[in-house]
Amino acid sequence: MHAFFSRRRLLAGAGLCLAAVLAGCATGPGVTAPAPGVTRVDLGGGVTATTLSDGFFSRNLDASFVRNVPLADVQKALQDAGLPTDKVDVPFVPLLVDIKGQRVLFDVGNGEFGAATAGKLLENMAKAGISPASITAVVFSHFHGDHINGLRNKAGQVVFPNAKVYVPTPEWDWWMDDARMNATPEAARGNFNAVRRVFGPIAGQVVRFQPGTEVLPGVKAIAAHGHTAGHTVFMIEGGSRKLLYWADTTNVAALFVRNPDWAVAFDANPDAARQVRRQLANQVIREQLLLAGYHLNGSAIGTLSVRGQGYEFKPL
């Protein structure tokens, strides 16, 4: 009888714990989950970081997804990670940081322009009690559509009406170059057109910054070119623990964190992207930084460690 009641209490406690986690109880030191798809981390010193899922995109796996290794190797890596071997699910996870009186959103998701499984940022912000009007700054890592399309809706309205918009100068110069766009075959101009749709009407208000500078108090931009010509990552300082937001330094973690020399189809300069990937990963481990990434799995914020010739990401 005693064992029966102990087991029942244990199961009841487990259920309460799960319910509490979903409702927002601590899932680790300084970590809460205010809602499914939302993870908030207290970095100390009044600085908090919140990851907000924008959903995901599922694509069939073929030999074009990883450019420089056989498809069989890619399938084996997915199998080893307990994932399907016929497709890949690519998550989208913008980062929100409250720091020094600013509420800063890094990248804005797909908005109304993505797959049906994406464009969930505003929904998850609402679940977490975060109003779009409360965002004071939107900072972009680069100009791929899944990062910029959520800034303006299909009606042309700016989604974050009180936010200043900050962009890396090298990225702006690359995509806003009309000569480069005109030299690109019309069928391949989709991203050029998206950049002009998003930024054209507000170009005069966009603040451009150089990598290596402090974009906002406690937010330093770091050049990480390779994924795109001006891809930029950000160090969040001011708390008791630093956080690196490395944006698209890696795509699917089971493939490109564990195998950092693999080249994803989306990298404009695979060799430069590979070098950046290893440099940043080694820095995260050496300096014991927290890591957030736009395409990382789980909460998309956690820790990094060495795994064989690559790395392992462990989400909070």
C-alpha positions, -999 to +999 in steps of 0.1 A: +000+000+000+028+024+009+045+018-025+012+024-043+007+058-027+043+068-032+041+060-069+008+079-072+023+109-055+053+107-078+032+106-109+010+134-097+041+154-089+055+148-124+022+160-139+023+191-118+059+198-127+050+195-165+020+218-160+041+243-141+068+243-167+043+251-194+028+278-172+062+294-166+080+278-137+118+276-136+133+249-159+168+257-146+186+285-128+170+317-140+151+300-168+114+301-173+090+290-200+061+315-201+044+296-229+051+269-253+076+282-279+089+308-255+120+306-232+132+334-210+166+335-194+177+359-166+213+369-175+216+389-143+221+427-139+185+433-151+192+418-185+169+391-198+169+371-231+138+355-245+137+332-275+104+332-294+096+305-319+085+317-354+076+281-363+096+260-388+099+250-424+100+214-435+118+205-467+125+172-484+161+161-480+181+158-512+218+160-522+216+198-526+210+206-489+246+198-478+269+207-507+301+190-498+293+156-484+274+126-498+237+124-491+242+091-473+265+108-447+238+134-441+212+108-436+234+089-412+239+121-391+202+126-389+197+090-380+223+093-352+204+123-339+171+104-339+156+125-367+139+115-399+163+108-428+140+119-457+134+155-446+148+183-425+128+206-403+144+241-401+133+260-370+130+298-369+137+315-335+141+352-331+157+366-299+144+393-277+167+410-252+157+435-225+188+455-216+195+489-202+160+503-208+158+489-244+136+460-256+156+447-286+143+421-311+170+404-332+154+393-366+117+392-370+107+360-387+086+352-418+056+373-409+028+367-434+051+355-461+063+321-449+050+285-450+019+277-430+041+262-403+059+296-399+051+332-391+043+324-355+063+352-338+035+375-330+013+347-318+041+336-293+048+371-283+011+375-273+012+343-253+042+357-234+025+390-228+049+409-251+033+437-272+048+446-306+045+482-295+069+475-266+098+468-290+121+498-290+147+484-315+148+458-342+183+446-351+189+425-382+217+399-386+213+397-424+186+401-450+174+366-459+136+365-461+130+344-431+147+371-410+132+403-425+098+395-439+081+399-405+089+436-403+060+447-426+028+428-432+011+423-466-007+455-462+026+473-459+022+482-423+052+482-400+046+456-373+067+471-346+056+508-347+078+522-320+111+504-329+141+519-345+155+496-372+192+487-372+210+469-401+246+460-408+261+484-434+279+456-454+246+437-457+227+468-467+252+478-493+252+443-509+214+439-513+206+475-520+230+477-549+208+481-580+236+472-604+241+439-586+204+432-587+201+441-624+231+418-631+212+389-614+189+368-636+153+379-629+143+345-617+169+347-589+160+382-577+135+371-551+156+382-521+166+415-537+129+422-542+120+412-506+147+436-493+133+465-512+097+456-502+107+455-465+131+484-463+124+507-493+095+527-478+115+533-445+150+535-460+155+571-446+148+559-410+170+528-411+201+531-389+232+514-404+261+502-383+295+487-389+304+453-374+328+458-345+308+487-330+283+489-302+249+490-318+231+498-286+243+499-250+253+463-241+249+451-277+281+447-298+281+437-335+307+412-347+314+405-384+305+369-393+305+372-431+301+340-452+265+330-448+258+363-466+281+392-475+273+411-444+261+384-419+266+398-384+263+383-350+259+400-316+274+398-281+250+407-254+269+421-224+259+438-191+246+407-173+265+383-151+268+360-181+274+370-217+252+358-245+262+354-281+235+355-307+251+339-337+220+341-360+226+318-391+262+307-382+247+272-383+215+258-397+201+224-384+222+217-353+223+179-358+241+185-390+261+218-389+269+221-352+280+185-350+297+188-384+309+225-387+328+219-420+296+209-438+283+235-462+246+242-461+229+252-494+221+287-481+257+299-474+269+324-501+306+318-493+309+283-478+346+285-470+342+318-451+311+305-433+330+274-422+358+295-408+334+317-389+315+287-376+346+273-359+359+306-347+327+315-330+321+280-316+355+279-301+350+314-286+317+303-270+333+273-254+365+292-244+346+321-228+318+299-214+292+321-232+255+313-235+246+308-271+214+316-290+209+309-327+181+315-352+181+279-364+191+260-332+169+234-318+147+233-287+146+266-269+174+277-293+194+291-263+219+270-243+255+259-241+280+245-265+307+218-260+332+199-280+320+167-297+346+148-317+357+170-345+326+192-340+304+205-313+272+197-294+245+223-286+225+217-254+194+238-252+181+251-219 
